[in-house]
């Protein structure tokens, strides 16, 4: 497995030159666009790595999967999906215009920014600090890493430049979708996106989902298999932004990307995958990471379809 992963990384490293790092969040522009790494963890808890797998990066939109789980745990499925839809969108992840469309009374799904901000507003707690700490605790538990923390530089950079997300928040409040204080919810959202991880961390989260919401190492059930299935389904239909349909055909793995360069994969009952490659394509996905997942899926016959 390790030799295969090394070869896949080597074969796709050239693709890093075809992308560019996210620069609309200034702190993210410091990433090395040539970095590329992978971690695969199987159902026997064997860990396989290759490339720049231990480089730190911020989780960004991959965090939406974990926030969705906590929101459902706190409120139940019915309330969450009364606020956020279940349909994929052909629009960019940070699109705002459909929120003003008369026949759409809520964000289309929890994997776009508007939907994720609405989901973050549903996390319970007596203060924004307590709400975020509950979310961070869940991240730490399912990643098997008690040391996960927020990258303060990225968090402050996102908070300073997140004007479009801020506009979404206030529009959602006006629509009656967002609950509570807008700025407090945005603070939770910016912090969750700024949690610092590596490939092993997100591979562990992917493994947790692949194992139906149960931590493999301890056997602890965190969410029901039904909730885990909901999250994996959103990963298939919406997880790779507006490339999700093409990705489902070419790769066929439930996956969630983030503009920090990460991609998390969860192949049901088989493996969790963590990939890092900060050079992004025009849709916001890791361009070389996409190639790595395509080759890995082909080699191991991982497509769920």
Secondary structure, DSSP 8 states (H G I E B T S, - for coil): -HHHHHHHHHHHGGGGGG-B---SSGGGGGS-TT--EEEEEETT--EEEEESTT--EE-GGGHHHHHHHHHHHHH-HHHHHHHB-----SS-TT--GGGG-TT--SBS-TTSHHHHHHHHTT---SSHHHHHHHHHHHHHHHHT-TT-EE-HHHHHHHHHH-HHHHHHHHHHHHHT-S-S-HHHHHHHHHHHHTEEE-HHHHHHHHHHHHTTSB-TTT--B-S-HHHHHHHHHHHHHHTTGGGHHHHHHHT--EEEE-TTSEEEEEETTTEEEEEE---B-TTSSBHHHHHHHHHHHHHHT----
